[in-house]
Amino acid sequence: MKPKAILEAALYVSDLNEAERFYGQVLGLERIARVEGRHVFFRCGEALVLLFDPEATKVPPPPEAKLPVPPHGAVGEGHLCFAADAAEIEQWRGRLEAAGIGIEADFEWPAGGRSIYFRDPFGNSLEFAEPRIWGFS
């Protein structure tokens, strides 16, 4: 038995309003949930991107909590890669540059496939890459 897919990935952000603007407006993800001062969640295909305020998620839930999610968090910037084909990567490059977002790297992998890297407003490293860089079609 082994996991068949990643359902959700989490990054930590210091400003939920700015995170909602960036991930919703710049990246075009659909917001599906928000709890003021704690998190904002977005749908991305068949997975979720969870954006948490790291200070809020360090606090354990009260004993009577309906959803007793244990404390969690991270220190420092994270990384998330979105799948895109070659034509989409070129479109994303243009969209990001038009929004004033710098591209940190743009290259072809030795085994084939292209990636572009950029940062969200919180320093998290984001990437668009062709799935074939990992042998996926």
DOMARVEX-924127 format. One record per atom (N, C-alpha, C): residue number from 1; atom name; y, x, z. Coordinates in steps of 0.001 Angstrom, whole numbers. Atoms other than C-alpha are relative to their C-alpha. Example, Ala and Ser with C-alpha at 12.3 -4.5 7.8 and 13.67 -1.06 7.14 Angstrom:
2
[atom 1 N [-1190 890 0]]
[atom 1 CA [-4500 12300 7800]]
[atom 1 C [1200 900 0]]
[atom 2 N [-1190 -820 -60]]
[atom 2 CA [-1060 13670 7140]]
[atom 2 C [1090 -770 730]]
***
This chain:
137
[atom 1 N [-1171 847 0]]
[atom 1 CA [0 0 0]]
[atom 1 C [1239 897 0]]
[atom 2 N [-1248 -756 35]]
[atom 2 CA [3486 1313 -866]]
[atom 2 C [1143 -928 -386]]
[atom 3 N [-1134 839 377]]
[atom 3 CA [6990 -111 -1259]]
[atom 3 C [111 -77 -1521]]
[atom 4 N [-94 174 1448]]
[atom 4 CA [7643 -1524 -4734]]
[atom 4 C [1419 93 -533]]
[atom 5 N [-1380 -85 455]]
[atom 5 CA [11438 -1428 -4859]]
[atom 5 C [915 177 1206]]
[atom 6 N [-1024 -51 -1038]]
[atom 6 CA [14580 -745 -2888]]
[atom 6 C [763 -1311 -65]]
[atom 7 N [-672 1290 -72]]
[atom 7 CA [16099 -4028 -1772]]
[atom 7 C [1492 160 286]]
[atom 8 N [-1396 -182 -363]]
[atom 8 CA [19312 -2734 -250]]
[atom 8 C [275 1472 282]]
[atom 9 N [-473 -1340 -327]]
[atom 9 CA [21298 465 138]]
[atom 9 C [1324 -166 729]]
[atom 10 N [-1207 118 -809]]
[atom 10 CA [24070 1026 2676]]
[atom 10 C [874 1231 -135]]
[atom 11 N [-1014 -1042 -105]]
[atom 11 CA [27260 3041 2591]]
[atom 11 C [937 -418 1121]]
[atom 12 N [-904 270 -1113]]
[atom 12 CA [29839 3317 5339]]
[atom 12 C [1433 241 -452]]
[atom 13 N [-1383 6 472]]
[atom 13 CA [33528 2609 4763]]
[atom 13 C [941 -264 1170]]
[atom 14 N [-950 150 -1106]]
[atom 14 CA [36627 2700 6931]]
[atom 14 C [957 -1176 -170]]
[atom 15 N [-915 1111 256]]
[atom 15 CA [38498 -233 5337]]
[atom 15 C [-730 -1043 -845]]
[atom 16 N [775 1022 718]]
[atom 16 CA [36586 -3387 4406]]
[atom 16 C [796 -678 -1104]]
[atom 17 N [-815 614 1051]]
[atom 17 CA [39503 -4852 2439]]
[atom 17 C [35 878 -1245]]
[atom 18 N [-23 -933 1139]]
[atom 18 CA [39760 -1744 252]]
[atom 18 C [-1390 100 -625]]
[atom 19 N [1364 -35 529]]
[atom 19 CA [35971 -1636 -78]]
[atom 19 C [-273 -1233 -857]]
[atom 20 N [202 1232 764]]
[atom 20 CA [35938 -5252 -1223]]
[atom 20 C [753 60 -1333]]
[atom 21 N [-766 -138 1236]]
[atom 21 CA [38669 -4531 -3766]]
[atom 21 C [-698 945 -979]]
[atom 22 N [600 -1005 874]]
[atom 22 CA [36980 -1414 -5148]]
[atom 22 C [-1340 -472 -579]]
[atom 23 N [1330 377 465]]
[atom 23 CA [33398 -2669 -5324]]
[atom 23 C [14 -1335 -745]]
[atom 24 N [-94 1293 664]]
[atom 24 CA [34404 -6190 -6358]]
[atom 24 C [799 44 -1287]]
[atom 25 N [-867 11 1178]]
[atom 25 CA [37281 -5584 -8779]]
[atom 25 C [-254 1163 -941]]
[atom 26 N [187 -1159 877]]
[atom 26 CA [36754 -2047 -10082]]
[atom 26 C [-1420 39 -550]]
[atom 27 N [1392 -62 463]]
[atom 27 CA [32940 -2095 -10219]]
[atom 27 C [-544 -1358 -432]]
[atom 28 N [410 1321 466]]
[atom 28 CA [32674 -5847 -10781]]
[atom 28 C [-1221 -586 684]]
[atom 29 N [1160 548 -711]]
[atom 29 CA [29958 -6489 -8191]]
[atom 29 C [361 -1335 636]]
[atom 30 N [-184 1330 -594]]
[atom 30 CA [29499 -9999 -6823]]
[atom 30 C [-135 70 1515]]
[atom 31 N [56 37 -1467]]
[atom 31 CA [30372 -10338 -3136]]
[atom 31 C [-853 -1187 424]]
[atom 32 N [855 1091 -474]]
[atom 32 CA [27735 -12353 -1318]]
[atom 32 C [173 -288 1483]]
[atom 33 N [-189 241 -1435]]
[atom 33 CA [28692 -11950 2351]]
[atom 33 C [1081 931 526]]
[atom 34 N [-988 -828 -699]]
[atom 34 CA [31422 -10676 4614]]
[atom 34 C [98 -491 1437]]
[atom 35 N [-291 279 -1396]]
[atom 35 CA [31797 -10513 8367]]
[atom 35 C [1184 895 352]]
[atom 36 N [-1251 -725 -270]]
[atom 36 CA [35353 -9522 9268]]
[atom 36 C [-217 1063 1069]]
[atom 37 N [96 -1100 -946]]
[atom 37 CA [35503 -6150 10994]]
[atom 37 C [-1354 663 76]]
[atom 38 N [1347 -574 -83]]
[atom 38 CA [31823 -5402 10374]]
[atom 38 C [-575 424 -1335]]
[atom 39 N [633 -365 1264]]
[atom 39 CA [30582 -5523 6777]]
[atom 39 C [440 -904 -1148]]
[atom 40 N [-120 795 1223]]
[atom 40 CA [30870 -6736 3185]]
[atom 40 C [-1186 405 -882]]
[atom 41 N [1218 -230 779]]
[atom 41 CA [27783 -7113 965]]
[atom 41 C [205 -464 -1442]]
[atom 42 N [-95 304 1420]]
[atom 42 CA [27489 -7152 -2835]]
[atom 42 C [-1377 -14 -646]]
[atom 43 N [1215 31 813]]
[atom 43 CA [24743 -8066 -5292]]
[atom 43 C [171 999 -1132]]
[atom 44 N [38 -928 1127]]
[atom 44 CA [23788 -5405 -7835]]
[atom 44 C [-1371 -136 -637]]
[atom 45 N [1298 266 615]]
[atom 45 CA [21033 -6640 -10127]]
[atom 45 C [-931 -651 998]]
[atom 46 N [1002 520 -932]]
[atom 46 CA [17945 -7209 -7994]]
[atom 46 C [86 676 1364]]
[atom 47 N [-173 -699 -1276]]
[atom 47 CA [19335 -5181 -5074]]
[atom 47 C [1373 -333 578]]
[atom 48 N [-1270 221 -682]]
[atom 48 CA [22204 -5264 -2602]]
[atom 48 C [634 1326 371]]
[atom 49 N [-788 -1116 -502]]
[atom 49 CA [24949 -2785 -1804]]
[atom 49 C [672 -507 1269]]
[atom 50 N [-525 394 -1298]]
[atom 50 CA [25791 -3087 1888]]
[atom 50 C [1051 1019 425]]
[atom 51 N [-1088 -872 -431]]
[atom 51 CA [29134 -1666 3018]]
[atom 51 C [360 -360 1432]]
[atom 52 N [-203 232 -1424]]
[atom 52 CA [29520 -1299 6773]]
[atom 52 C [1154 826 544]]
[atom 53 N [-920 -768 -825]]
[atom 53 CA [32298 -255 9123]]
[atom 53 C [-891 771 978]]
[atom 54 N [951 -762 -826]]
[atom 54 CA [30462 2611 10874]]
[atom 54 C [196 -192 1502]]
[atom 55 N [-228 195 -1432]]
[atom 55 CA [32121 1992 14245]]
[atom 55 C [-600 -1322 476]]
[atom 56 N [528 1310 -391]]
[atom 56 CA [31091 -1681 14281]]
[atom 56 C [-1520 -7 51]]
[atom 57 N [1465 38 15]]
[atom 57 CA [27451 -962 13437]]
[atom 57 C [-630 876 1071]]
[atom 58 N [512 -786 -1124]]
[atom 58 CA [27106 1486 16334]]
[atom 58 C [-224 -859 1241]]
[atom 59 N [49 873 -1175]]
[atom 59 CA [27486 -1401 18786]]
[atom 59 C [-1277 -843 -30]]
[atom 60 N [1220 814 -29]]
[atom 60 CA [24164 -2980 19824]]
[atom 60 C [343 -1495 70]]
[atom 61 N [-257 1440 -85]]
[atom 61 CA [23933 -6754 19395]]
[atom 61 C [-248 -497 1423]]
[atom 62 N [267 558 -1337]]
[atom 62 CA [24098 -8886 22535]]
[atom 62 C [-1430 -552 45]]
[atom 63 N [1384 478 -129]]
[atom 63 CA [20713 -10024 23886]]
[atom 63 C [-246 -1366 -643]]
[atom 64 N [179 1349 564]]
[atom 64 CA [21309 -13599 22655]]
[atom 64 C [297 -54 -1501]]
[atom 65 N [-345 -14 1427]]
[atom 65 CA [22141 -12501 19071]]
[atom 65 C [-1057 -701 -843]]
[atom 66 N [896 719 910]]
[atom 66 CA [20659 -14717 16370]]
[atom 66 C [-730 981 -935]]
[atom 67 N [580 -1033 860]]
[atom 67 CA [20046 -11652 14169]]
[atom 67 C [129 1348 717]]
[atom 68 N [-101 -1204 -837]]
[atom 68 CA [19270 -8711 16474]]
[atom 68 C [-217 1312 -776]]
[atom 69 N [106 -1233 785]]
[atom 69 CA [19803 -5912 13912]]
[atom 69 C [367 1171 904]]
[atom 70 N [-297 -1128 -883]]
[atom 70 CA [19607 -2588 15779]]
[atom 70 C [1205 798 -501]]
[atom 71 N [-1129 -830 405]]
[atom 71 CA [22598 -221 15772]]
[atom 71 C [-432 1015 -1060]]
[atom 72 N [270 -1013 1021]]
[atom 72 CA [22813 2118 12793]]
[atom 72 C [1322 539 -497]]
[atom 73 N [-1209 -578 557]]
[atom 73 CA [25275 4261 10938]]
[atom 73 C [-275 1386 -525]]
[atom 74 N [91 -1345 544]]
[atom 74 CA [25939 7572 9291]]
[atom 74 C [1338 677 186]]
[atom 75 N [-1218 -788 -73]]
[atom 75 CA [28472 10351 9524]]
[atom 75 C [141 738 -1320]]
[atom 76 N [-231 -683 1261]]
[atom 76 CA [30000 11702 6346]]
[atom 76 C [-222 -908 -1191]]
[atom 77 N [99 772 1230]]
[atom 77 CA [29897 10604 2751]]
[atom 77 C [-1455 -183 -423]]
[atom 78 N [1321 282 530]]
[atom 78 CA [26851 9001 1143]]
[atom 78 C [13 72 -1517]]
[atom 79 N [141 -19 1461]]
[atom 79 CA [25616 8712 -2422]]
[atom 79 C [-754 -1237 -445]]
[atom 80 N [654 1149 608]]
[atom 80 CA [24631 5782 -4601]]
[atom 80 C [91 167 -1505]]
[atom 81 N [35 -129 1451]]
[atom 81 CA [23582 5828 -8250]]
[atom 81 C [-325 -1355 -611]]
[atom 82 N [214 1233 740]]
[atom 82 CA [23873 2813 -10568]]
[atom 82 C [-636 332 -1345]]
[atom 83 N [653 -203 1292]]
[atom 83 CA [21611 2554 -13617]]
[atom 83 C [891 -523 -1122]]
[atom 84 N [-768 408 1174]]
[atom 84 CA [23338 2389 -17001]]
[atom 84 C [-552 728 -1219]]
[atom 85 N [416 -703 1213]]
[atom 85 CA [22419 3169 -20596]]
[atom 85 C [1169 832 -523]]
[atom 86 N [-1014 -933 514]]
[atom 86 CA [24362 5707 -22687]]
[atom 86 C [1302 -702 -381]]
[atom 87 N [-1205 727 416]]
[atom 87 CA [26778 3150 -24173]]
[atom 87 C [748 -536 1213]]
[atom 88 N [-641 511 -1221]]
[atom 88 CA [27441 1606 -20747]]
[atom 88 C [692 1117 761]]
[atom 89 N [-627 -1124 -703]]
[atom 89 CA [28148 5018 -19237]]
[atom 89 C [1348 326 -637]]
[atom 90 N [-1268 -270 685]]
[atom 90 CA [30815 5607 -21876]]
[atom 90 C [1032 -1079 337]]
[atom 91 N [-912 1089 -375]]
[atom 91 CA [32322 2186 -21123]]
[atom 91 C [465 143 1440]]
[atom 92 N [-375 -188 -1391]]
[atom 92 CA [32245 2882 -17386]]
[atom 92 C [994 1145 146]]
[atom 93 N [-936 -1129 -53]]
[atom 93 CA [33953 6227 -17925]]
[atom 93 C [1410 -485 -340]]
[atom 94 N [-1297 526 399]]
[atom 94 CA [36797 4461 -19744]]
[atom 94 C [591 -937 1037]]
[atom 95 N [-486 963 -1011]]
[atom 95 CA [37053 1692 -17152]]
[atom 95 C [470 715 1256]]
[atom 96 N [-369 -743 -1197]]
[atom 96 CA [37120 4127 -14241]]
[atom 96 C [1288 789 -221]]
[atom 97 N [-1210 -765 292]]
[atom 97 CA [39716 6369 -15888]]
[atom 97 C [1218 -919 -101]]
[atom 98 N [-1106 960 105]]
[atom 98 CA [41871 3314 -16694]]
[atom 98 C [453 -481 1371]]
[atom 99 N [-327 412 -1374]]
[atom 99 CA [41729 2424 -12981]]
[atom 99 C [512 1179 833]]
[atom 100 N [-514 -1168 -704]]
[atom 100 CA [42918 5934 -12080]]
[atom 100 C [-1032 722 840]]
[atom 101 N [1081 -626 -759]]
[atom 101 CA [39536 7063 -10772]]
[atom 101 C [-507 1200 -788]]
[atom 102 N [412 -1229 664]]
[atom 102 CA [38706 10664 -11612]]
[atom 102 C [-1504 132 -115]]
[atom 103 N [1422 -301 213]]
[atom 103 CA [35342 11657 -13040]]
[atom 103 C [-220 1438 476]]
[atom 104 N [256 -1334 -550]]
[atom 104 CA [33984 14607 -11034]]
[atom 104 C [-940 816 -866]]
[atom 105 N [964 -694 847]]
[atom 105 CA [31142 15451 -13388]]
[atom 105 C [-505 -968 -1058]]
[atom 106 N [532 774 1130]]
[atom 106 CA [29807 14250 -16753]]
[atom 106 C [-883 964 -762]]
[atom 107 N [888 -961 661]]
[atom 107 CA [26735 15951 -18116]]
[atom 107 C [-1329 -629 -401]]
[atom 108 N [1357 338 437]]
[atom 108 CA [23354 15696 -19813]]
[atom 108 C [-974 789 861]]
[atom 109 N [1040 -655 -790]]
[atom 109 CA [20314 16465 -17678]]
[atom 109 C [-930 778 -934]]
[atom 110 N [864 -829 864]]
[atom 110 CA [17935 19175 -18997]]
[atom 110 C [-1148 -772 -657]]
[atom 111 N [1114 772 565]]
[atom 111 CA [15094 16661 -19517]]
[atom 111 C [488 -1216 -788]]
[atom 112 N [-564 1127 739]]
[atom 112 CA [17456 14145 -21147]]
[atom 112 C [625 -1031 926]]
[atom 113 N [-704 1012 -769]]
[atom 113 CA [19834 11471 -19930]]
[atom 113 C [1327 521 519]]
[atom 114 N [-1367 -351 -391]]
[atom 114 CA [23484 11460 -18931]]
[atom 114 C [353 -624 1346]]
[atom 115 N [-547 497 -1264]]
[atom 115 CA [25239 11030 -15573]]
[atom 115 C [1500 238 24]]
[atom 116 N [-1390 -249 -382]]
[atom 116 CA [28841 10592 -14538]]
[atom 116 C [118 -246 1496]]
[atom 117 N [-212 84 -1446]]
[atom 117 CA [29954 11096 -10941]]
[atom 117 C [1474 -250 290]]
[atom 118 N [-1356 297 -438]]
[atom 118 CA [33040 9748 -9180]]
[atom 118 C [-65 -358 1480]]
[atom 119 N [-52 317 -1430]]
[atom 119 CA [34171 8847 -5642]]
[atom 119 C [589 -1380 226]]
[atom 120 N [-668 1230 -436]]
[atom 120 CA [34925 5555 -3953]]
[atom 120 C [1181 403 883]]
[atom 121 N [-1172 -368 -805]]
[atom 121 CA [38100 5387 -1824]]
[atom 121 C [-327 643 1347]]
[atom 122 N [403 -526 -1303]]
[atom 122 CA [36104 6582 1214]]
[atom 122 C [-720 1339 -107]]
[atom 123 N [644 -1287 212]]
[atom 123 CA [34659 9741 -319]]
[atom 123 C [-1468 -76 -343]]
[atom 124 N [1396 117 389]]
[atom 124 CA [31211 8347 -1069]]
[atom 124 C [-159 402 -1464]]
[atom 125 N [286 -435 1359]]
[atom 125 CA [29729 9938 -4195]]
[atom 125 C [-763 -1103 -725]]
[atom 126 N [636 1035 809]]
[atom 126 CA [28914 7326 -6832]]
[atom 126 C [-323 569 -1364]]
[atom 127 N [480 -523 1277]]
[atom 127 CA [27084 7858 -10087]]
[atom 127 C [-466 -1151 -871]]
[atom 128 N [670 817 999]]
[atom 128 CA [26173 6018 -13247]]
[atom 128 C [-903 957 -756]]
[atom 129 N [943 -881 677]]
[atom 129 CA [23059 7496 -14823]]
[atom 129 C [-999 -810 -811]]
[atom 130 N [1078 604 787]]
[atom 130 CA [20508 6722 -17472]]
[atom 130 C [-1290 113 804]]
[atom 131 N [1248 -53 -766]]
[atom 131 CA [17210 5809 -15766]]
[atom 131 C [-985 1070 -506]]
[atom 132 N [939 -991 529]]
[atom 132 CA [15420 8268 -18056]]
[atom 132 C [148 1372 665]]
[atom 133 N [-91 -1280 -705]]
[atom 133 CA [16750 11155 -15921]]
[atom 133 C [-1141 149 1008]]
[atom 134 N [1143 15 -923]]
[atom 134 CA [13899 10152 -13588]]
[atom 134 C [-1291 -443 -673]]
[atom 135 N [1213 388 711]]
[atom 135 CA [11422 9225 -16284]]
[atom 135 C [-199 -1502 -122]]
[atom 136 N [79 1461 158]]
[atom 136 CA [12164 5485 -16231]]
[atom 136 C [572 -371 -1346]]
[atom 137 N [-520 419 1299]]
[atom 137 CA [12766 3604 -19440]]
[atom 137 C [1205 -903 144]]
***
